[in-house]
Amino acid sequence: MTKHELRRYRWLAQSNAALLARLDVLRAKAERTTHAPSLAPGHGPESWEDVVAEMADIADVLHQRVLEELALMRRIDAAVRSLPDRERAVIEARYIDGKRWEQIALEFNYSWQHLHKIHAAALRFLSEK
């Protein structure tokens, strides 16, 4: 388990949320769009079929990403659970909850240096997994 994989977990979750938001916009647009093409000036060539096709494309991407995210989440969860309590709390706060180093240091009442020593120990432990 690497720092990159831990970061990727958070990126996948954020990226999937953005795709879901786009899918909601497209659903609303599809509900407003008629099957007949508009000949009004200023209206683009985007038809109901175009909107539905884009929705299908996004749904396919989401499906693949969800499968990827689930596999990664399982690996990360198993690895993080194997950490000692203190290291697990730091890794979860940083990579899963997305907290800033300052927030974590305050929350756990650690100095900056001590927090980074715990983090480094956790990453070493995870790299052996």
BAFI-3210 file (N, C-alpha, C; in Angstrom, 3 decimals, decimal comma, padded with zeros to 6 digits):
// residues 129
n [1|2|3|4|5|6|7|8|9|10|11|12|13|14|15|16|17|18|19|20|21|22|23|24|25|26|27|28|29|30|31|32|33|34|35|36|37|38|39|40|41|42|43|44|45|46|47|48|49|50|51|52|53|54|55|56|57|58|59|60|61|62|63|64|65|66|67|68|69|70|71|72|73|74|75|76|77|78|79|80|81|82|83|84|85|86|87|88|89|90|91|92|93|94|95|96|97|98|99|100|101|102|103|104|105|106|107|108|109|110|111|112|113|114|115|116|117|118|119|120|121|122|123|124|125|126|127|128|129]
n.u [000,853|000,635|001,369|000,365|-001,751|-003,413|-004,076|-005,378|-007,725|-009,278|-009,419|-010,876|-013,361|-014,141|-014,134|-016,076|-018,299|-018,513|-019,133|-021,605|-023,075|-023,046|-024,522|-027,011|-027,628|-027,849|-030,001|-032,085|-032,049|-032,732|-035,338|-036,523|-036,101|-037,395|-038,454|-038,528|-036,569|-035,312|-035,926|-035,454|-033,627|-030,334|-030,459|-028,724|-027,492|-028,013|-029,795|-032,508|-031,709|-028,928|-028,449|-029,296|-027,476|-025,059|-025,599|-025,648|-022,995|-021,674|-022,767|-021,629|-018,895|-019,016|-019,809|-017,556|-015,656|-016,751|-016,491|-013,686|-013,142|-014,348|-012,776|-010,281|-010,963|-011,529|-008,990|-007,534|-008,995|-008,577|-005,782|-005,428|-006,851|-005,111|-003,182|-001,592|-003,557|-003,065|-001,601|-003,436|-005,573|-004,438|-003,851|-006,443|-007,687|-006,210|-006,171|-008,621|-010,678|-009,802|-008,625|-006,710|-003,213|-002,836|-005,327|-005,461|-003,286|-004,150|-006,537|-005,665|-003,898|-001,103|002,290|003,526|005,860|005,818|003,440|004,099|006,074|004,582|002,948|004,883|005,783|003,452|003,141|005,432|004,819|002,522|003,628|004,914|002,963]
n.v [-001,170|002,129|005,681|006,961|005,260|005,588|008,287|008,151|006,865|008,875|010,685|009,189|008,985|011,713|012,318|010,570|011,643|014,074|013,167|011,979|014,253|015,555|013,694|013,999|016,607|016,108|014,322|015,998|017,743|015,986|015,440|017,856|018,135|017,694|015,136|015,999|017,816|021,108|024,027|026,557|029,629|029,810|027,588|024,707|021,748|019,723|016,974|015,088|012,467|012,804|013,734|011,532|009,638|010,708|010,476|007,690|007,107|008,330|006,826|004,332|004,898|005,563|003,091|001,460|002,883|002,678|-000,048|-000,190|001,546|000,196|-002,133|-000,991|000,317|-001,863|-003,069|-000,974|-000,572|-003,041|-002,989|-000,650|-001,306|-003,113|-001,632|-000,263|001,349|004,198|004,927|004,102|005,884|008,332|007,898|007,384|009,845|011,595|010,521|009,230|010,718|013,153|015,286|018,197|018,545|020,282|020,261|017,603|017,449|019,201|017,946|015,465|016,323|016,416|017,306|018,912|017,648|015,196|014,108|013,708|011,791|009,632|009,285|008,611|006,187|004,681|004,595|003,148|000,704|000,041|-000,198|-002,571|-004,392]
n.w [000,000|-000,933|-000,610|-002,797|-003,582|-001,390|-001,681|-004,118|-003,484|-002,244|-004,400|-006,285|-005,024|-004,957|-007,685|-008,663|-007,389|-008,732|-011,303|-010,789|-010,130|-012,627|-014,061|-012,825|-013,714|-016,442|-016,446|-015,616|-017,774|-019,829|-019,153|-019,718|-022,408|-025,660|-027,951|-030,534|-032,865|-032,309|-034,134|-033,557|-033,542|-032,156|-030,609|-029,932|-031,686|-029,951|-029,091|-027,637|-027,804|-027,873|-025,300|-023,777|-024,722|-023,750|-021,049|-020,826|-021,441|-019,265|-017,206|-017,783|-017,349|-014,646|-013,579|-014,091|-012,578|-010,025|-009,547|-009,562|-007,453|-005,305|-005,137|-004,523|-002,136|-000,471|-000,292|000,897|003,275|004,568|004,879|006,415|008,710|009,794|010,982|013,962|016,555|016,892|014,552|012,657|013,114|012,337|009,589|008,593|009,177|007,555|004,842|004,275|005,467|004,581|005,938|006,829|007,663|009,821|011,088|011,948|013,707|015,728|016,500|017,556|019,356|018,846|018,199|015,232|014,234|015,618|014,675|011,970|012,244|013,180|010,955|008,996|010,069|009,856|007,055|006,371|007,561|006,085|003,548|003,682|003,524]
ca.u [000,000|001,478|000,723|-000,381|-003,011|-004,241|-004,589|-006,289|-009,004|-009,997|-009,663|-011,971|-014,615|-014,489|-014,396|-017,376|-019,318|-018,660|-019,858|-022,997|-023,691|-023,258|-025,616|-028,245|-027,885|-028,307|-031,352|-032,997|-032,078|-033,478|-036,751|-036,998|-035,855|-038,397|-037,910|-038,481|-035,480|-035,724|-035,438|-035,329|-032,246|-029,623|-030,524|-027,719|-027,972|-028,138|-031,137|-032,814|-030,862|-027,569|-028,424|-029,391|-026,201|-024,055|-025,941|-025,215|-021,529|-021,294|-023,148|-020,607|-017,674|-019,282|-019,820|-016,156|-014,987|-017,271|-015,823|-012,300|-013,146|-014,647|-011,589|-009,281|-011,443|-011,339|-007,559|-007,134|-009,618|-007,875|-004,436|-005,536|-007,278|-003,977|-002,291|-001,874|-004,624|-002,598|-001,277|-004,686|-006,335|-003,786|-004,058|-007,860|-007,975|-005,554|-006,467|-010,013|-011,500|-009,294|-008,298|-005,398|-002,280|-003,075|-006,527|-005,132|-002,414|-004,986|-007,503|-005,009|-002,980|000,273|003,080|003,697|006,934|005,369|002,423|004,757|006,750|003,530|002,558|005,963|005,758|002,282|003,428|006,382|004,070|001,639|004,433|005,291|001,762]
ca.v [000,000|003,324|006,974|007,225|004,515|006,234|009,521|007,763|006,558|010,146|011,236|008,432|009,375|013,057|012,257|009,928|012,605|015,040|012,495|011,835|015,571|015,768|012,808|014,660|017,720|015,529|013,782|017,145|018,236|015,012|015,591|019,086|018,064|016,949|014,243|016,726|018,789|022,513|024,820|027,933|030,110|029,830|026,278|023,828|020,508|018,686|016,414|014,198|011,290|013,183|013,795|010,157|008,984|011,174|009,861|006,286|007,110|008,627|005,663|003,305|005,321|005,415|001,663|001,014|003,530|002,119|-001,343|000,115|002,147|-000,842|-002,983|-000,205|000,535|-003,112|-003,215|000,059|-000,859|-004,170|-002,543|000,345|-002,033|-003,850|-000,687|000,044|002,357|005,567|005,084|003,966|007,127|009,373|007,578|007,595|011,282|012,262|010,024|008,842|011,876|014,297|016,405|018,835|018,180|021,145|019,760|016,334|017,747|019,766|016,941|014,419|016,981|016,040|018,331|018,672|016,672|013,899|013,634|013,206|010,539|008,602|009,091|007,870|004,807|004,025|004,325|002,035|-000,500|-000,261|-000,588|-003,968|-005,208]
ca.w [000,000|-001,068|-000,406|-004,033|-003,518|-000,379|-002,295|-005,193|-002,839|-002,073|-005,727|-006,896|-004,384|-005,421|-009,114|-008,828|-006,965|-009,826|-012,385|-010,360|-010,259|-014,067|-014,438|-012,363|-014,637|-017,710|-016,237|-015,627|-019,153|-020,633|-018,831|-020,358|-023,842|-026,408|-028,978|-031,807|-032,905|-032,282|-035,252|-033,079|-033,597|-030,885|-029,971|-030,515|-032,285|-028,927|-029,058|-026,526|-027,997|-027,467|-023,837|-023,288|-025,049|-022,791|-019,764|-020,883|-021,358|-017,884|-016,396|-018,010|-016,651|-013,217|-013,252|-014,039|-011,444|-008,780|-009,370|-009,209|-006,126|-004,316|-004,978|-003,811|-000,768|000,287|-000,003|001,844|004,568|005,191|005,271|007,491|009,915|010,346|011,662|015,369|016,694|016,689|013,139|011,897|013,259|011,533|008,169|008,281|009,185|006,423|003,491|004,078|005,804|003,830|006,822|006,674|008,729|010,980|011,760|012,597|014,846|016,783|016,952|018,353|020,279|018,512|017,520|013,795|014,048|016,123|013,737|010,764|012,596|013,200|009,559|008,329|010,581|009,265|005,638|006,322|007,893|004,949|002,374|003,867|003,300]
c.u [000,898|000,661|-000,130|-001,731|-003,959|-004,851|-005,620|-007,678|-009,863|-010,346|-010,836|-013,313|-015,063|-014,867|-015,761|-018,509|-019,561|-019,424|-021,331|-023,740|-023,990|-024,421|-026,960|-028,626|-028,442|-029,716|-032,388|-033,150|-032,894|-034,972|-037,349|-036,918|-036,931|-037,703|-037,762|-037,333|-036,026|-035,107|-035,247|-033,872|-031,624|-029,669|-029,571|-028,323|-028,203|-029,592|-031,305|-031,920|-029,417|-027,431|-028,441|-028,087|-025,108|-024,317|-025,471|-023,694|-021,060|-021,637|-022,123|-019,313|-017,851|-019,241|-018,391|-015,439|-015,470|-016,628|-014,372|-012,219|-013,416|-013,448|-010,509|-009,688|-011,240|-009,878|-007,098|-007,720|-008,903|-006,498|-004,496|-005,967|-006,128|-002,999|-002,601|-002,843|-004,181|-002,315|-002,543|-005,481|-005,745|-004,035|-005,514|-008,194|-007,426|-006,110|-007,925|-010,934|-011,039|-008,953|-006,902|-004,528|-002,535|-004,269|-006,218|-004,283|-003,227|-005,929|-006,874|-004,013|-001,537|000,998|003,182|004,725|006,489|004,331|003,083|005,581|005,752|003,116|003,612|005,987|004,587|002,537|004,440|005,684|003,193|002,441|004,892|004,141|001,619]
c.v [001,232|004,592|007,322|006,510|005,136|007,524|009,199|007,435|007,820|010,746|010,509|008,843|010,754|013,061|011,625|010,861|013,636|014,418|012,301|013,164|015,877|014,916|013,401|015,812|017,184|014,937|014,907|017,685|017,297|015,129|016,825|019,021|017,227|016,049|014,959|017,731|020,210|023,240|026,275|028,364|030,125|028,511|025,339|022,554|019,399|018,222|015,559|012,977|011,572|013,187|012,386|009,402|009,415|010,577|008,405|006,184|007,353|007,453|004,540|003,634|005,146|003,958|001,136|001,591|002,982|000,762|-001,150|000,651|001,102|-001,749|-002,251|000,014|-000,709|-003,309|-002,221|-000,223|-001,986|-003,744|-001,590|-000,335|-002,773|-002,943|-000,618|001,232|003,772|005,832|005,009|005,270|008,241|009,132|007,807|009,084|011,966|011,818|009,663|010,020|013,146|015,508|016,929|018,460|019,005|020,662|018,492|016,580|018,303|018,725|015,916|014,986|016,494|017,257|017,936|017,569|015,278|013,282|013,045|011,947|009,387|008,264|008,255|006,419|004,037|003,680|003,188|000,711|-000,931|-000,729|-002,039|-004,910|-005,583]
c.w [000,000|-000,780|-001,632|-004,009|-002,496|-000,936|-003,371|-004,660|-002,750|-003,438|-006,393|-006,311|-004,868|-006,901|-009,389|-008,424|-008,066|-010,997|-012,028|-010,467|-011,734|-014,563|-014,006|-013,288|-015,951|-017,579|-016,289|-017,044|-020,038|-020,370|-019,500|-021,880|-024,508|-027,418|-030,316|-031,788|-032,938|-033,468|-034,842|-033,148|-032,196|-030,136|-030,697|-031,044|-031,247|-028,842|-027,808|-026,604|-027,585|-025,949|-023,256|-023,571|-024,076|-021,412|-019,724|-020,776|-019,927|-016,976|-016,561|-017,270|-015,147|-012,784|-013,118|-012,828|-010,109|-008,514|-008,929|-007,780|-005,047|-004,071|-004,184|-002,360|000,089|000,665|001,048|003,221|005,293|005,688|006,455|008,795|010,577|011,097|013,157|015,452|016,353|015,210|012,284|011,949|012,393|010,046|007,763|008,206|007,941|005,071|003,258|004,358|005,101|004,682|006,537|007,864|009,988|011,792|012,556|013,839|016,012|017,377|017,890|019,372|020,112|017,963|016,047|013,546|014,484|015,174|012,492|011,040|012,630|011,774|008,820|008,786|009,975|007,803|005,491|006,585|006,709|003,723|002,475|003,614|001,848]
res [m|t|k|h|e|l|r|r|y|r|w|l|a|q|s|n|a|a|l|l|a|r|l|d|v|l|r|a|k|a|e|r|t|t|h|a|p|s|l|a|p|g|h|g|p|e|s|w|e|d|v|v|a|e|m|a|d|i|a|d|v|l|h|q|r|v|l|e|e|l|a|l|m|r|r|i|d|a|a|v|r|s|l|p|d|r|e|r|a|v|i|e|a|r|y|i|d|g|k|r|w|e|q|i|a|l|e|f|n|y|s|w|q|h|l|h|k|i|h|a|a|a|l|r|f|l|s|e|k]
***
